[in-house]
Amino acid sequence: MNNTYPRPRTQAERGLPASRRRFLAALGTATAGVPLLAACGTDAGGPAASDHRGSMGDALPRVRVSQEASPGHEVKRTSFPITAVGLTWTGSPRGVRLRLFDRSGKPGAWQNVTAGCPCGKDTETLRAKSTTPPNRALVPAHGSYGYQLDVDAGVKVIEAIAIDAGHLGRKRRTAPSGTPSKSAPATAPGASGSAVAFPPPGLVLRADWGADEAKRLTADGRESSPTRFTRVQAITVHHTATPVDDPDPAATVRAIYEQHAVSNDWGDIGYNFLIDRQGVIYEGRYSGTDGIPAHNADGEVVTGFHTFGFNPGNIGIALLGDLGKQKPSSRMRDSLVRLTASLAARHELDPLAGVTYLSPTSGKTTDGPALGGHRDWTSTECPGSAAYLDLPDVRERAAQLTR
């Protein structure tokens, strides 16, 4: 019996050449002749744009990026409208300011940059000596054509990346609710009803929010960050610290993917799932073709890079928006309840219980909630105070659905 759900095959699976951006310049295949991150008003100096259409050609959104290490204080201009500016820096999490420039070169007001949650690879997988990840943020640019940075003393901006996430040119598909995997039923034993079916209704697959699978690959077609799977131990909620009233959430997901997979060199998006303000759920990290979203055929979850130090076996769900002061919308909350209930039922987790998390890499144990927020595991404001205060109600409702 075929128990897989429909996924497009990757370039590696079809034997097509990879086009991962970081290798294009070295291979001599990058788009040439278009100066991007030059000083304001100049026509030269600065890297050329990389155009990621990937194997699906015009079916994929035209994503363009311009990346600069140690950008300094000069004005950086692009030849394309910027969806978002991704920043990576060390020093104070609140020590960076940014202003945007329109197409005519007119600057906007300076704005303080809010660092996002400290996602990243676990310490055991890092080669660097640092035991904490750098600060990162994704700042919406609203179609601007340039930006400028200002920083406090002791702050060093490691990288800035301007992203044009493009636009979807086709109607998106969703995964059928309750599509079973090869190894497990769509609902937990004893559970009934579509409320705990997985995938939940309306889940948007990677191909249909515009994921270019080539960005996961190295120049020779291998996965930059090979997928690893472990049994599920916990579910952790995050927020992306991006605007709450997002006019194009799918573009924001693509921008996050670009920053995580390529700029951060994580090989893919760090989260397993994302939810927008309208309650739309997006498939996150790639998990292969032989199971349901985020899982392999054995029902194990793919390891993401969302909770530094506690990634394996921890399902990461990101709420799109800055939920420090503003609560999740009712639709976002309802979708979070349905998603967490379906995952808890599938993996026999009690949303109201605590767990003793066992790190598969270090062997260390840590007590935490079965369904919690990022701040329950590490020192962070994520998922924002408003969203965090909402979690007790989410747990109660999710638990009711699994009974």
SVG drawing of the C-alpha trace seen along z (x, -y; Angstrom):
<svg xmlns="http://www.w3.org/2000/svg" viewBox="-14 -61 51 63">
<polyline fill="none" stroke="black" stroke-width="0.4" points="0.0,0.0 1.3,-3.4 1.1,-5.5 3.2,-8.4 1.9,-11.9 2.7,-13.8 6.1,-15.6 8.0,-17.0 11.3,-15.2 14.4,-17.2 17.1,-18.0 19.4,-15.3 16.6,-12.7 16.1,-13.7 19.8,-13.8 19.8,-17.5 22.6,-19.8 22.5,-21.7 22.6,-25.5 23.3,-26.3 24.2,-30.0 27.3,-29.9 29.0,-27.8 27.9,-29.8 30.7,-32.4 33.3,-29.7 31.9,-27.8 31.6,-30.8 27.9,-30.5 26.6,-33.4 24.6,-36.1 27.1,-38.7 27.2,-42.4 24.6,-43.6 26.1,-45.7 24.0,-45.4 25.5,-46.3 27.3,-49.4 27.5,-52.8 24.4,-54.9 24.4,-56.6 27.2,-54.5 27.0,-51.9 29.9,-49.7 31.5,-47.8 29.5,-45.3 28.4,-41.7 26.1,-40.6 22.7,-39.2 22.1,-35.4 18.9,-34.2 17.4,-31.0 14.9,-29.5 16.1,-26.0 14.8,-22.9 11.2,-24.1 12.2,-27.1 9.5,-29.8 7.3,-27.8 9.4,-28.9 9.3,-32.4 12.3,-34.5 14.3,-34.9 17.2,-37.3 19.8,-37.9 22.7,-40.2 25.1,-39.2 27.8,-41.2 30.2,-40.3 31.0,-43.1 28.8,-45.7 30.0,-48.7 28.1,-52.0 27.9,-52.7 24.6,-52.8 24.0,-49.6 21.8,-49.6 20.2,-46.9 18.8,-46.7 15.8,-44.8 13.0,-45.5 14.0,-44.1 11.5,-41.9 13.7,-41.7 17.2,-42.3 18.8,-39.5 21.4,-40.4 23.9,-38.4 25.9,-40.2 27.7,-39.7 27.5,-41.9 24.3,-43.4 21.1,-41.9 19.7,-45.5 22.8,-47.2 21.8,-47.5 19.8,-50.1 18.8,-50.1 17.2,-52.5 15.8,-51.8 16.1,-53.7 13.5,-53.9 14.2,-53.7 15.0,-57.4 17.5,-57.1 15.4,-58.9 16.1,-57.4 13.5,-56.4 13.6,-56.7 16.1,-54.8 14.6,-51.7 15.9,-49.6 16.5,-46.0 15.1,-43.3 17.1,-40.1 15.1,-36.9 15.1,-33.8 18.6,-32.2 18.1,-29.3 21.0,-27.2 22.8,-24.0 23.4,-22.2 26.8,-22.7 27.8,-19.2 27.6,-19.8 29.4,-23.1 33.0,-23.5 33.3,-27.0 34.4,-27.4 31.4,-29.7 28.7,-28.0 26.1,-30.6 24.8,-31.5 25.2,-35.0 22.3,-37.4 20.1,-37.2 17.2,-39.2 15.1,-39.4 14.0,-43.0 11.1,-43.6 12.1,-46.1 8.7,-46.6 10.2,-46.8 13.0,-49.2 16.1,-49.5 18.8,-50.0 19.7,-50.0 22.2,-51.4 23.3,-50.1 24.4,-51.9 25.7,-49.9 26.6,-50.4 30.2,-50.1 31.2,-46.5 28.7,-45.3 30.0,-43.7 27.8,-42.9 29.1,-39.7 26.8,-39.6 23.9,-41.4 21.8,-39.8 19.2,-41.7 16.5,-39.3 13.9,-39.6 11.6,-36.7 9.6,-37.0 6.0,-36.1 4.1,-32.9 2.7,-32.7 0.4,-29.6 -2.2,-28.4 -0.7,-26.5 -1.7,-23.0 -2.1,-21.7 -1.4,-18.3 -4.5,-16.0 -5.5,-15.8 -4.7,-12.6 -2.4,-11.2 -0.8,-8.2 2.9,-7.3 4.2,-3.8 4.6,-3.0 1.9,-4.6 -1.7,-5.5 -2.8,-9.1 -4.2,-9.3 -2.9,-7.9 -4.3,-4.6 -7.7,-5.3 -8.0,-8.8 -10.8,-9.6 -11.9,-12.5 -10.2,-14.8 -9.1,-17.1 -6.0,-15.0 -5.4,-13.8 -2.0,-14.5 -1.2,-16.4 -3.8,-18.9 -6.2,-20.3 -4.7,-23.0 -1.0,-22.3 1.0,-24.0 3.7,-21.9 7.3,-23.1 6.9,-23.2 3.8,-25.4 5.2,-28.1 8.1,-28.2 10.9,-26.3 13.8,-25.9 15.3,-22.5 18.6,-23.3 19.4,-25.6 19.7,-22.5 22.4,-21.1 26.1,-21.5 27.7,-21.9 28.0,-18.1 24.3,-17.5 24.7,-16.3 22.6,-17.7 24.5,-20.5 23.0,-19.5 22.0,-15.9 18.6,-15.0 18.7,-13.2 15.8,-11.7 15.0,-10.8 12.0,-9.9 9.9,-12.8 10.3,-14.1 8.8,-17.6 7.1,-20.3 8.5,-23.9 6.8,-27.1 8.7,-30.1 8.0,-33.4 9.8,-34.9 10.0,-38.5 8.7,-39.7 5.7,-42.0 2.4,-40.7 0.4,-42.2 2.4,-40.4 0.9,-41.1 2.7,-38.1 3.5,-35.4 4.7,-32.9 7.3,-35.4 8.4,-35.8 8.8,-32.0 10.9,-32.0 13.0,-34.8 13.5,-32.8 14.5,-29.8 17.0,-31.9 18.6,-33.2 18.6,-29.9 19.6,-27.6 22.2,-29.7 23.3,-32.7 23.4,-30.8 24.7,-27.7 22.1,-25.5 21.2,-23.8 17.5,-24.3 14.9,-26.3 15.4,-25.7 11.7,-25.1 9.6,-22.0 6.4,-24.1 5.4,-27.7 1.9,-29.4 0.8,-32.7 -1.8,-35.1 -4.6,-33.7 -3.9,-30.3 -2.2,-28.9 0.3,-26.2 3.5,-25.8 5.7,-22.7 9.2,-23.6 12.3,-21.6 12.7,-18.9 12.2,-15.3 12.5,-13.2 10.0,-11.5 9.1,-8.4 7.0,-9.8 4.6,-12.5 5.8,-16.1 8.6,-16.4 8.9,-12.7 10.5,-9.6 8.8,-6.4 9.5,-5.1 7.6,-8.0 10.7,-9.8 11.0,-13.6 13.6,-15.3 16.0,-17.4 15.7,-21.1 17.9,-24.0 15.4,-26.0 16.2,-25.4 19.9,-25.7 21.1,-22.7 17.8,-20.9 17.1,-20.2 16.9,-16.4 13.5,-15.0 12.1,-18.5 9.4,-19.7 9.8,-23.4 6.7,-25.4 7.3,-29.1 4.5,-31.7 5.0,-34.4 5.1,-37.8 6.5,-39.6 4.4,-38.3 6.1,-40.2 3.1,-42.5 0.5,-41.4 -1.2,-38.0 -1.5,-35.5 -4.7,-35.9 -7.6,-33.6 -6.9,-31.8 -3.2,-31.4 -4.0,-30.1 -6.6,-27.6 -4.2,-26.3 -1.5,-26.0 -3.9,-24.0 -4.8,-21.6 -1.2,-21.1 0.1,-20.5 -2.8,-18.2 -2.2,-16.1 1.5,-15.9 0.9,-15.1 -1.6,-12.4 0.6,-10.9 3.6,-10.7 1.7,-9.9 2.7,-13.1 0.5,-14.7 0.4,-18.4 -0.1,-19.1 2.8,-17.0 6.5,-17.6 9.2,-15.5 12.8,-14.7 14.6,-15.5 17.5,-13.2 20.0,-14.6 20.9,-11.9 24.3,-13.6 25.5,-14.5 23.5,-12.1 22.5,-14.9 19.0,-15.2 16.9,-18.3 13.4,-18.7 11.0,-20.7 7.4,-20.8 6.1,-18.4 4.5,-21.4 6.3,-24.6 8.0,-27.8 11.5,-28.4 12.2,-30.2 11.5,-27.0 14.7,-25.6 17.1,-28.5 17.6,-32.1 15.5,-34.0 12.4,-36.2 11.1,-33.8 8.2,-33.1 7.4,-36.6 5.6,-37.3 2.1,-37.5 2.5,-34.2 4.1,-32.6 1.2,-33.7 -1.1,-32.1 0.5,-28.7 -1.4,-27.4 -4.7,-27.7 -3.1,-26.1 -2.0,-23.2 -5.5,-22.7 -7.2,-22.9 -4.7,-20.5 -5.1,-18.1 -8.9,-18.1 -8.6,-17.2 -6.3,-14.3 -8.6,-12.7"/>
</svg>
